[in-house]
Amino acid sequence: MVIIQTPLGPVEHIAFPGRLLKLGDFDVMTVTQVQRRLNAVGCGPIAENGFYDNDTKNAIKRFQIRYPDVSGHTLVVDGILGTLTWGALFGAQSISTYSSAPSLLTQAAINYATTQIGVLEDPLGSNRGPVVDQYQQAIGLNLEAGKPGYYWCVAFTYYCYQQAAITCGLSCNPHIKTAGALDHWNKVKTNPGITRISRTQAIADPSLIKPGALFIIDYGNGLGHTGIVTEIAQGRLVTIEGNTNGGGSCNGIGVFMRNSRKISEITRGFIDYSSF
């Protein structure tokens, strides 16, 4: 038995089971451990019977109200036991961290994206600038002198993969050539070799998301956003994003590294190019 120290006191090291636990779950060993921990941290009393019943769901809600996740962020109060709540309950070490890209191409894309952190529009708010223009020209956008550019988050990921493909000696860039995040998501469906991971799949099994994958957010009315995942750490995503800012805007001023996106906030899902 391995005991780890957490902000809520010592606890036996119990790894996240790789799937959501919720009402009706009857994984006796795992649910019993959860119930025992909930009682220990004062969110009971509940029966330690191995059945994720309403009492267990309500105890999870009490825990989510009272405690933050391992990064200090507020937990969603839904009575469902996912990675963020699990980490808060059993400690950061109980949540796997994925920081190794699965292929040379995806690692090369991350490496290049890292060199671009800090690139800013010039002037700010114009969607233009010497480097930003390079991103947009790579996907064929026509930029007119003295006029604003276009939203460029997808142009950024395309350019990073273009440079990665050159580094890896590939004859072409496998990243779909498009200016739209949602168009990218839709076109992947008809392209063999590119993997789409839906939001539902990613929430249920975060291990499906690999560094180098691209997240796709749908804000409605045709507006989307994307970026490159560099690490999955303690239930949150570390990302490098173009056309954003520190707050995660979909029309920001530059290339930023961010570490606060939750998997559940990625409304469409993830695109994986690691098979190339």
Phi, psi and omega in degrees: 000130178253124180258131177242153178267134177231167176302340180260012179105175182292148179208150175296137179292116179229114184287146175304134186287358177087014178202161176292144170248133183206180184311129179097350180292137183231043172277092194304311184296312184291313182295323177298319177297321178295314181297320179297319180291319178300318177296321184293328182263011172085022180257008176259211005278140174225158178291139177263072189248002178079007180244125181281081184265187181296325178297320179293316178301316181291326177294321175298317178299317178299319179297316182295330177288322189274331191234147175273174173282182186293345178265000180089007179272152179294138176277149173286131183268089183230358180073012179252139184259096176253195186297319184292315178292320178301315180298321178294325184282318186246003177099154184301327182292345181279350181253126181293145174248131180245112184231001180254122178291146186279352182213163177298322181295311182294325177292321179295324178295318177297316181301317181290317180302323180298325180290344184265353179301128182102350174298132181235153174294154179216106001283160180300138179087004184262349189057030179225176179142158184307315181278319179300322177298323179298318178302312185289323179293332180296332179259011172089016178285138181270112182256126181261139181302133176080001181246153179298156175270201184248167170304136192229019180297321180284325176301323179295311181295323178298314182296320178298318179288331175296314178294324178295319180298320178297314180301321184273359178075024178281148183285339179209163178275119182286344179297127180301135183274102182204158177260354187247132179297316181287326175297321177301311180302315183292320183288334179300328183302329184257012181246109180296145179096342177259131184260132171256132176244115184289162176304316181299315179297319183291321178295318182291327182215086182301340180294347177291336182275122181247147175306137185102344177291156178253131176271150179232120176249135177251115179266359182091160179057032176081002183264128180223179179207153181213167177188175183259127175281127178254338182197146171248107189236114174054040175089354178243162182260135167262127187226156168242124188229139173263158178060040180225192174211188182298335180269356176091021179303150175269003174213057182272201194250358183187196178259123183230149166266133182230154181223028185237002180283136176264149179303321183294342179276350180276097195288331178264303181150212188226149178243128186244119179256018189287351180280353182264000000 
